[in-house]
Amino acid sequence: MSSSSTGLTENVIAQNAFKPDLGGTVLVVDDELPNRLYLKKLLSSYGCEVLQAPDGSTALEILHAQRPDLVLADVVMPDMDGFELCGAIKNLPATRDIPVIMVTAKGHIDDLKRGFDLGAMDYIRKPFDARELVLRVGNALALKRSQEALARWKRRMSHELELAGTIQQSMFSDVPCFASPFEIRIKYRASMDVGGDAYDVIALPDGRCCVYLADVSGHGVAPAMISAMLKATATELVRSFYERGPAYICNELHVRLCAALNNPSYYATLFMALYEPEEDRWVCMNCGHPDPILVVDGQPLPFPKGGGGIPVGMPLGPTRPYEEADQTILECSAGLQILLYTDGLSEAMHCETGEECGDGALQRFFIRVASDPSVIEKPDALLDLIEKENYAIGNDDCTAIVIRMTDPAHILQEEYIPIDLNAVSESCEEMERLVLEHVDEDVAARVRLVAMEHAMNVVEHSGLDAGSTMWSQLLINEHSCQLIFSDAGREWDHTAANAMEFDGDEYAEGGRGLTITNIAADSVERYRRDSQNVVSYLFRRQAD
């Protein structure tokens, strides 16, 4: 064997040894049969499955039926040229992700630009080198596989984030809190499936209550996980150390977050308020958070300034940066409404001007919502109003908590009713008598009917013993009458109870009372909170 033939043999062996297996399905579109056959033979030798189409119309039929991984399209073809075919592929949702390589003898920059503008990913000029064509096809197929893998990863991450958001949301209840001196309502909107805001309303012994709202720095999974940790830690600390006050609790929270995070990029602004019923006041601690907005009788009130300042978890300054002197005392008054919020509301950008909402505009919006007694879900209404005023609040997590102090003059009756039918009957008669002093007979009769049905249901089905009680509160203002019940009996199926009016047999045992209360009251809210069944019935007053 000659040296030249030996070299040729070694060349062939080397080419075959490094011949890549491209894989994938390639659709070759060319009106010239010899071109199609050559490309089929060439690409098949590299592991591709090759489909053929003599024109654009046939190519579109094949694309819909088999979805190849790549299209090699000749530019110059009768009827539908390569540019038109490329445009058609990219205009259809089902095929727009399939890459297109244009094969052309045209080399003018305008032709290249036209193809790229239509969505082509690459060009191969005729006459082409087989090795160049194989390399470009291989790159296109590899990119397609990478994009598909990325799309699968995104779908998986989206599903996992959605699941994480559902789990996180279950940790942050937006169920209202009804207590003798106040009502608290919450609205939370995350900018992603998971969010970085944290909050809780914690019922404490002797009529005390703690409310806190935190905003973890950043967006995404890490702040969401930190918010969950913060909530669990803060709530545990509140239950353990509420008698020591907010400053002590915030110091302990700060120490624990610094130890757990040890990262200056992650911290949380926090506002915490502890209600003291004996003094009828909130003792507050502000750790770098926006001050609450206060409204009474449609007029704003300034929030008392205090210390604090540094966010919890920020590893700067002293180990325990908060002093008791930093606490702020907020004295309550009848009808006082308090808005706690995260900066997603105040920093919402106007869709036209690009200006931030700011605390001033937010205060005006809250005054409008707080001054409308017909609005029950004030946090929801506030967020809706901000959006109605053309501010975009979807770029950051948004939480609004509204504390509405009850006007004692609006409380007609408040008592703990024994789990006894006679006691229930007497209490409901007294409710009707009190309501009749303010409203017409129709509303009074509906109040008594609902009270009787609800209280009897608790007596008969709650599982509470005869020594137990249920709490009730009857309130009235110029627009409505509200009746609230709370009991520690076995948990109701509140979803089924709310749907009973539409799906249940209204005369069936156990369903009749629910149906009556759903119909007799103008609105009904049923919740499970702090191991209590809580139901609020609202009756609209007739216009005088």
C-alpha positions as CSV (number, residue, x, y, z in Angstrom):
1,M,0.0,0.0,0.0
2,S,1.4,3.4,-1.0
3,S,1.9,6.1,1.6
4,S,-0.7,8.3,-0.2
5,S,-3.4,5.6,0.0
6,T,-2.4,5.0,3.7
7,G,-2.9,8.7,4.4
8,L,-6.3,8.6,2.7
9,T,-7.4,5.6,4.7
10,E,-6.3,7.3,7.9
11,N,-8.2,10.4,6.9
12,V,-11.5,8.5,6.4
13,I,-11.0,6.6,9.6
14,A,-10.5,9.9,11.5
15,Q,-13.5,11.5,9.9
16,N,-15.7,8.6,10.8
17,A,-14.3,8.4,14.3
18,F,-15.3,12.1,15.0
19,K,-18.5,12.1,12.9
20,P,-21.2,13.6,15.2
21,D,-24.6,12.0,15.6
22,L,-26.8,15.0,15.3
23,G,-30.1,13.3,15.9
24,G,-33.4,15.1,15.5
25,T,-35.8,15.5,12.6
26,V,-35.1,17.9,9.8
27,L,-37.6,19.0,7.2
28,V,-35.9,19.9,3.9
29,V,-38.0,22.2,1.7
30,D,-36.7,22.6,-1.9
31,D,-38.4,22.5,-5.3
32,E,-35.3,20.8,-6.8
33,L,-35.4,17.0,-6.2
34,P,-31.6,16.5,-6.5
35,N,-31.0,19.0,-3.8
36,R,-33.5,17.3,-1.5
37,L,-31.9,13.9,-2.1
38,Y,-28.4,15.2,-1.5
39,L,-29.4,16.8,1.8
40,K,-31.3,13.7,2.8
41,K,-28.3,11.5,2.2
42,L,-25.9,13.9,3.9
43,L,-28.0,14.5,7.0
44,S,-29.1,10.9,7.4
45,S,-25.5,9.9,7.5
46,Y,-25.2,12.1,10.6
47,G,-28.1,10.5,12.4
48,C,-30.9,12.8,11.3
49,E,-34.4,11.7,10.3
50,V,-35.0,13.7,7.1
51,L,-38.5,14.7,5.8
52,Q,-38.9,16.3,2.4
53,A,-41.3,18.9,0.9
54,P,-41.2,20.2,-2.7
55,D,-43.0,23.4,-1.9
56,G,-44.1,25.6,1.0
57,S,-47.7,24.4,1.1
58,T,-46.6,20.8,1.5
59,A,-44.1,21.9,4.1
60,L,-46.8,23.5,6.3
61,E,-48.9,20.3,6.1
62,I,-45.9,18.2,7.3
63,L,-45.1,20.7,10.0
64,H,-48.6,20.4,11.5
65,A,-48.6,16.6,11.3
66,Q,-45.1,15.7,12.5
67,R,-43.5,18.8,14.1
68,P,-39.8,18.4,13.0
69,D,-37.0,19.9,15.1
70,L,-35.6,22.0,12.2
71,V,-36.6,23.4,8.8
72,L,-34.0,23.8,6.0
73,A,-35.8,26.0,3.4
74,D,-34.6,27.1,0.0
75,V,-35.3,30.8,-0.6
76,V,-36.1,30.6,-4.3
77,M,-39.2,28.5,-4.9
78,P,-42.3,29.0,-7.0
79,D,-45.7,30.0,-5.4
80,M,-44.5,30.3,-1.8
81,D,-40.8,31.3,-1.5
82,G,-38.6,30.6,1.5
83,F,-39.3,34.0,3.1
84,E,-43.1,33.5,2.9
85,L,-42.7,30.0,4.4
86,C,-40.6,31.3,7.2
87,G,-43.1,34.0,8.0
88,A,-46.0,31.5,8.0
89,I,-44.1,29.2,10.3
90,K,-43.3,32.0,12.8
91,N,-46.9,33.4,12.7
92,L,-48.5,30.1,13.8
93,P,-48.4,29.4,17.6
94,A,-48.0,25.7,17.0
95,T,-44.9,26.0,14.9
96,R,-43.3,29.3,15.8
97,D,-40.7,27.6,18.1
98,I,-39.3,25.5,15.2
99,P,-36.0,27.0,14.0
100,V,-35.6,27.8,10.3
101,I,-32.3,27.9,8.4
102,M,-32.6,29.6,5.0
103,V,-30.6,28.1,2.1
104,T,-30.0,30.6,-0.6
105,A,-27.6,31.8,-3.4
106,K,-28.6,35.4,-2.5
107,G,-26.0,37.2,-0.5
108,H,-27.3,40.8,-0.4
109,I,-27.6,42.2,3.1
110,D,-31.2,43.2,2.5
111,D,-32.1,39.6,1.8
112,L,-30.3,38.4,4.9
113,K,-32.1,41.1,7.0
114,R,-35.5,40.2,5.6
115,G,-35.0,36.6,6.6
116,F,-33.8,37.4,10.1
117,D,-36.7,39.9,10.5
118,L,-39.1,37.1,9.6
119,G,-37.6,34.8,12.3
120,A,-35.0,32.8,10.5
121,M,-32.2,31.7,12.9
122,D,-29.4,31.2,10.4
123,Y,-28.4,31.4,6.7
124,I,-26.4,28.9,4.5
125,R,-25.2,30.2,1.1
126,K,-25.1,28.2,-2.0
127,P,-22.9,26.6,-3.1
128,F,-22.4,25.4,0.5
129,D,-19.7,23.3,2.0
130,A,-21.1,20.0,3.4
131,R,-19.1,20.4,6.6
132,E,-20.4,23.9,7.2
133,L,-23.9,22.8,6.6
134,V,-23.6,19.9,9.1
135,L,-22.1,22.2,11.7
136,R,-24.8,24.8,11.3
137,V,-27.6,22.1,11.4
138,G,-25.9,20.6,14.5
139,N,-25.8,23.9,16.3
140,A,-29.4,24.6,15.5
141,L,-30.5,21.2,16.8
142,A,-28.4,21.6,19.9
143,L,-29.9,25.0,20.5
144,K,-33.4,23.6,20.0
145,R,-32.8,20.8,22.5
146,S,-31.4,23.4,25.0
147,Q,-34.4,25.6,24.6
148,E,-36.8,22.6,25.1
149,A,-34.9,21.6,28.2
150,L,-35.1,25.2,29.5
151,A,-38.8,25.3,28.8
152,R,-39.3,22.0,30.7
153,W,-37.3,23.4,33.6
154,K,-39.3,26.6,33.6
155,R,-42.6,24.7,33.6
156,R,-41.3,22.6,36.5
157,M,-40.1,25.6,38.4
158,S,-43.4,27.4,37.7
159,H,-45.3,24.4,39.1
160,E,-43.0,24.2,42.1
161,L,-43.3,27.9,42.8
162,E,-47.1,27.7,42.5
163,L,-47.1,24.8,45.0
164,A,-44.7,26.8,47.3
165,G,-47.0,29.8,47.0
166,T,-50.0,27.7,48.0
167,I,-48.1,26.3,51.0
168,Q,-46.8,29.7,52.0
169,Q,-50.3,31.3,51.6
170,S,-51.7,28.7,54.0
171,M,-49.2,30.0,56.6
172,F,-50.5,33.6,56.3
173,S,-54.2,33.7,57.0
174,D,-56.2,36.6,55.8
175,V,-59.2,35.6,57.9
176,P,-60.6,38.7,59.7
177,C,-60.2,38.9,63.5
178,F,-63.3,40.0,65.5
179,A,-62.8,41.0,69.1
180,S,-64.7,43.2,71.5
181,P,-62.8,46.4,71.0
182,F,-61.8,46.1,67.3
183,E,-62.1,44.3,64.0
184,I,-59.0,43.5,61.9
185,R,-59.0,42.7,58.1
186,I,-56.2,41.8,55.9
187,K,-55.4,41.7,52.2
188,Y,-52.2,40.2,50.7
189,R,-51.1,40.1,47.1
190,A,-47.7,38.6,46.2
191,S,-45.9,39.9,43.1
192,M,-44.9,36.3,42.3
193,D,-46.2,32.9,43.2
194,V,-44.3,33.3,46.5
195,G,-43.8,36.6,48.3
196,G,-41.7,38.3,50.9
197,D,-44.3,39.9,53.2
198,A,-45.0,38.3,56.6
199,Y,-47.8,39.1,59.0
200,D,-49.9,37.7,61.8
201,V,-52.7,38.6,64.2
202,I,-52.3,36.8,67.5
203,A,-54.9,36.5,70.2
204,L,-53.3,36.6,73.6
205,P,-54.6,36.1,77.2
206,D,-56.6,38.7,79.0
207,G,-58.0,40.3,75.9
208,R,-54.6,41.3,74.5
209,C,-53.7,41.0,70.9
210,C,-50.6,41.4,68.8
211,V,-50.5,42.5,65.1
212,Y,-47.3,42.6,63.1
213,L,-46.3,43.2,59.5
214,A,-42.9,42.6,58.0
215,D,-41.4,43.1,54.5
216,V,-38.3,41.1,53.7
217,S,-35.8,42.7,51.3
218,G,-35.7,41.4,47.7
219,H,-38.0,39.3,45.6
220,G,-38.1,35.6,44.8
221,V,-37.6,32.3,46.6
222,A,-35.1,33.4,49.2
223,P,-37.2,36.2,50.6
224,A,-40.2,34.0,50.6
225,M,-38.4,31.3,52.7
226,I,-37.1,34.1,55.0
227,S,-40.7,35.4,55.4
228,A,-41.9,32.0,56.4
229,M,-39.1,31.6,59.0
230,L,-39.7,35.2,60.3
231,K,-43.4,34.5,60.7
232,A,-42.8,31.3,62.6
233,T,-40.2,32.9,64.8
234,A,-42.0,36.1,65.5
235,T,-45.3,34.4,66.4
236,E,-43.5,32.1,68.8
237,L,-41.7,35.0,70.4
238,V,-44.9,37.0,70.7
239,R,-46.7,34.1,72.5
240,S,-43.7,33.6,74.8
241,F,-42.8,37.2,75.7
242,Y,-45.8,39.5,75.0
243,E,-45.7,40.7,78.6
244,R,-42.2,42.1,78.1
245,G,-43.4,44.3,75.2
246,P,-42.7,44.8,71.5
247,A,-39.1,46.2,72.0
248,Y,-38.0,43.0,73.8
249,I,-39.7,40.8,71.2
250,C,-38.1,42.7,68.3
251,N,-34.7,42.4,69.9
252,E,-35.0,38.6,70.2
253,L,-36.2,38.4,66.6
254,H,-33.3,40.5,65.4
255,V,-30.8,38.3,67.2
256,R,-32.3,35.1,65.8
257,L,-32.5,36.4,62.2
258,C,-28.9,37.7,62.3
259,A,-27.7,34.3,63.5
260,A,-29.8,32.5,60.9
261,L,-29.1,34.7,57.9
262,N,-25.7,36.4,58.5
263,N,-26.1,38.2,55.2
264,P,-26.5,42.0,55.0
265,S,-28.5,41.6,51.8
266,Y,-31.4,40.0,53.6
267,Y,-33.3,41.8,56.4
268,A,-36.9,42.8,57.1
269,T,-38.6,46.0,58.0
270,L,-41.2,45.3,60.7
271,F,-44.0,47.1,62.5
272,M,-45.4,45.4,65.6
273,A,-48.3,46.6,67.8
274,L,-49.5,45.0,71.1
275,Y,-53.0,45.9,72.3
276,E,-53.5,46.5,76.0
277,P,-57.2,46.4,76.8
278,E,-56.9,47.9,80.3
279,E,-55.5,51.2,78.9
280,D,-57.3,50.8,75.5
281,R,-54.1,51.5,73.6
282,W,-51.6,49.9,71.2
283,V,-47.9,49.7,72.2
284,C,-46.0,49.9,69.0
285,M,-42.4,49.2,67.7
286,N,-41.3,50.3,64.3
287,C,-38.2,48.7,62.8
288,G,-37.6,50.6,59.6
289,H,-41.1,50.1,58.4
290,P,-43.5,52.7,57.0
291,D,-45.6,54.4,59.7
292,P,-49.3,53.4,59.9
293,I,-51.9,55.8,58.5
294,L,-54.5,56.8,61.0
295,V,-58.0,58.1,60.2
296,V,-60.9,59.1,62.6
297,D,-64.2,60.5,61.3
298,G,-62.7,61.0,57.8
299,Q,-59.8,63.0,59.1
300,P,-56.1,62.0,59.2
301,L,-54.2,61.8,62.4
302,P,-50.4,62.0,62.8
303,F,-48.8,58.8,64.0
304,P,-46.7,59.4,67.2
305,K,-43.0,59.3,66.4
306,G,-40.8,56.7,68.1
307,G,-37.3,55.2,67.9
308,G,-36.3,51.9,66.4
309,G,-35.3,52.5,62.8
310,I,-33.0,49.6,61.9
311,P,-34.7,46.6,60.2
312,V,-34.6,43.3,62.0
313,G,-31.9,40.9,60.8
314,M,-29.6,43.7,59.5
315,P,-26.2,42.8,60.9
316,L,-25.3,46.4,61.8
317,G,-25.0,48.3,65.0
318,P,-25.6,46.8,68.5
319,T,-26.8,43.2,69.0
320,R,-30.0,44.4,70.6
321,P,-30.8,47.7,69.0
322,Y,-34.2,48.4,70.3
323,E,-35.0,50.1,73.6
324,E,-38.3,50.4,75.5
325,A,-38.0,54.1,75.0
326,D,-38.3,53.5,71.3
327,Q,-41.8,52.2,71.7
328,T,-44.7,54.4,70.6
329,I,-48.0,54.5,72.5
330,L,-51.1,54.9,70.3
331,E,-54.1,55.8,72.4
332,C,-57.3,54.5,70.9
333,S,-60.5,56.5,70.3
334,A,-63.9,55.6,69.0
335,G,-63.9,54.9,65.3
336,L,-60.1,55.0,64.9
337,Q,-59.0,53.2,61.8
338,I,-55.3,52.1,61.5
339,L,-53.7,51.1,58.2
340,L,-50.6,49.0,58.3
341,Y,-49.0,48.5,54.9
342,T,-45.9,47.4,53.0
343,D,-44.2,49.7,50.6
344,G,-45.6,47.9,47.6
345,L,-48.6,50.2,48.0
346,S,-46.8,53.5,48.5
347,E,-44.2,52.7,45.8
348,A,-46.8,51.7,43.2
349,M,-46.0,53.5,39.9
350,H,-48.6,55.5,38.0
351,C,-49.1,53.8,34.6
352,E,-49.0,57.0,32.7
353,T,-46.7,59.5,34.6
354,G,-44.4,56.9,36.2
355,E,-44.7,58.7,39.5
356,E,-44.9,56.8,42.8
357,C,-48.2,56.8,44.7
358,G,-46.4,58.0,47.8
359,D,-47.7,58.2,51.4
360,G,-49.7,61.3,50.6
361,A,-51.8,59.8,47.9
362,L,-52.1,56.5,49.9
363,Q,-53.4,58.5,52.8
364,R,-56.1,60.2,50.6
365,F,-57.1,56.8,49.2
366,F,-57.4,55.3,52.7
367,I,-59.5,58.2,53.9
368,R,-61.9,57.5,51.1
369,V,-62.2,53.9,51.9
370,A,-62.3,54.4,55.7
371,S,-65.0,57.0,55.4
372,D,-67.4,54.7,53.5
373,P,-69.3,52.6,56.1
374,S,-70.8,50.4,53.4
375,V,-67.4,49.0,52.6
376,I,-66.7,45.9,54.7
377,E,-63.5,44.6,53.2
378,K,-61.5,47.8,53.5
379,P,-58.1,46.4,52.6
380,D,-59.5,44.9,49.4
381,A,-61.2,48.1,48.6
382,L,-58.0,50.1,49.1
383,L,-56.0,48.0,46.7
384,D,-58.8,48.1,44.2
385,L,-58.9,51.9,44.5
386,I,-55.2,52.3,44.0
387,E,-55.5,50.3,40.8
388,K,-58.5,52.2,39.7
389,E,-56.4,55.4,40.1
390,N,-54.1,53.8,37.5
391,Y,-51.3,52.7,39.8
392,A,-49.6,49.4,39.1
393,I,-49.3,47.4,42.3
394,G,-48.2,44.1,40.7
395,N,-44.4,44.9,40.8
396,D,-44.0,44.3,44.5
397,D,-45.7,42.3,47.3
398,C,-48.6,44.3,48.7
399,T,-50.1,43.8,52.2
400,A,-52.7,46.0,53.8
401,I,-54.0,45.4,57.3
402,V,-56.9,47.6,58.6
403,I,-57.6,47.8,62.3
404,R,-61.0,49.4,63.0
405,M,-61.6,50.3,66.6
406,T,-65.2,49.7,67.7
407,D,-67.2,52.7,68.8
408,P,-68.6,51.6,72.2
409,A,-71.8,53.6,71.3
410,H,-72.4,51.1,68.5
411,I,-72.4,48.1,70.7
412,L,-76.0,47.2,71.6
413,Q,-75.1,43.9,73.3
414,E,-72.1,41.8,74.1
415,E,-72.1,38.7,76.2
416,Y,-71.1,35.1,76.7
417,I,-74.1,32.9,76.2
418,P,-74.3,29.6,78.0
419,I,-74.6,26.5,75.9
420,D,-78.2,26.1,76.9
421,L,-81.4,26.5,74.9
422,N,-83.2,28.6,77.5
423,A,-80.3,31.0,77.7
424,V,-80.1,31.2,74.0
425,S,-83.8,32.1,73.8
426,E,-83.5,34.8,76.4
427,S,-80.5,36.3,74.7
428,C,-82.1,36.4,71.3
429,E,-85.3,38.0,72.7
430,E,-83.1,40.7,74.2
431,M,-81.3,41.2,70.9
432,E,-84.6,41.8,69.1
433,R,-85.8,44.3,71.7
434,L,-82.6,46.3,71.5
435,V,-82.5,46.3,67.7
436,L,-86.2,47.4,67.6
437,E,-85.1,50.6,69.3
438,H,-83.1,51.6,66.3
439,V,-84.5,49.9,63.2
440,D,-87.7,48.6,61.7
441,E,-89.5,45.3,62.6
442,D,-88.2,43.5,59.5
443,V,-84.6,43.9,60.4
444,A,-85.2,43.2,64.1
445,A,-87.1,40.0,63.2
446,R,-84.3,38.8,60.9
447,V,-81.7,39.5,63.5
448,R,-83.6,37.4,66.1
449,L,-84.2,34.6,63.5
450,V,-80.6,34.4,62.6
451,A,-79.4,34.6,66.2
452,M,-81.8,31.8,67.2
453,E,-80.8,29.5,64.3
454,H,-77.1,30.1,64.8
455,A,-77.1,29.7,68.6
456,M,-79.3,26.6,68.6
457,N,-77.0,25.1,66.0
458,V,-74.0,25.7,68.3
459,V,-75.9,24.2,71.3
460,E,-76.9,21.1,69.3
461,H,-74.0,20.4,67.1
462,S,-70.8,22.0,68.5
463,G,-70.0,19.3,70.9
464,L,-69.5,21.8,73.7
465,D,-70.6,20.8,77.2
466,A,-73.2,22.6,79.2
467,G,-70.6,24.6,81.2
468,S,-69.2,26.2,78.0
469,T,-70.2,29.5,76.4
470,M,-70.3,31.2,73.0
471,W,-69.4,34.8,72.6
472,S,-71.8,37.2,70.8
473,Q,-71.6,40.9,69.9
474,L,-74.4,43.0,68.4
475,L,-73.4,46.3,66.8
476,I,-75.4,48.9,64.9
477,N,-74.6,52.1,63.0
478,E,-76.5,54.3,60.6
479,H,-76.1,51.9,57.7
480,S,-76.2,48.4,59.1
481,C,-76.6,46.0,62.0
482,Q,-73.9,43.4,62.6
483,L,-74.1,40.2,64.6
484,I,-71.0,38.2,65.5
485,F,-70.7,34.8,67.1
486,S,-67.6,32.9,68.2
487,D,-67.4,29.4,69.8
488,A,-64.7,26.9,70.5
489,G,-66.8,23.9,69.3
490,R,-65.8,21.4,66.7
491,E,-64.8,22.8,63.4
492,W,-67.5,23.4,60.8
493,D,-67.1,22.7,57.1
494,H,-67.3,26.4,56.3
495,T,-67.0,25.9,52.5
496,A,-70.0,23.6,52.6
497,A,-71.8,25.9,54.9
498,N,-71.3,28.9,52.6
499,A,-72.6,26.8,49.6
500,M,-75.6,25.3,51.5
501,E,-78.0,28.0,50.2
502,F,-77.4,26.8,46.6
503,D,-76.6,23.1,46.9
504,G,-78.1,21.7,50.1
505,D,-81.5,20.4,50.9
506,E,-82.8,23.4,52.8
507,Y,-85.2,21.2,54.9
508,A,-82.7,18.4,55.6
509,E,-81.6,17.9,59.2
510,G,-78.5,20.0,59.8
511,G,-79.0,22.1,56.7
512,R,-82.1,24.0,57.4
513,G,-80.5,26.4,59.9
514,L,-77.7,27.3,57.6
515,T,-80.0,27.9,54.7
516,I,-82.2,30.2,56.9
517,T,-79.2,32.2,58.1
518,N,-77.8,32.5,54.6
519,I,-81.1,33.9,53.3
520,A,-82.1,36.1,56.2
521,A,-78.8,38.0,56.5
522,D,-77.7,40.3,53.7
523,S,-74.1,38.9,53.9
524,V,-72.5,36.1,55.9
525,E,-68.8,35.5,56.7
526,R,-67.8,32.2,58.2
527,Y,-64.2,31.5,59.4
528,R,-62.1,29.3,61.6
529,R,-59.6,31.3,63.6
530,D,-57.5,30.5,66.7
531,S,-59.5,27.3,67.2
532,Q,-62.7,29.2,67.1
533,N,-65.7,29.1,64.7
534,V,-66.4,32.8,63.9
535,V,-69.4,34.0,62.0
536,S,-70.4,37.5,61.1
537,Y,-73.9,38.4,59.9
538,L,-74.6,41.8,58.3
539,F,-78.1,43.3,58.0
540,R,-78.5,46.4,55.9
541,R,-80.7,49.1,57.5
542,Q,-83.7,50.4,55.5
543,A,-83.5,54.0,54.5
544,D,-85.6,56.2,56.7
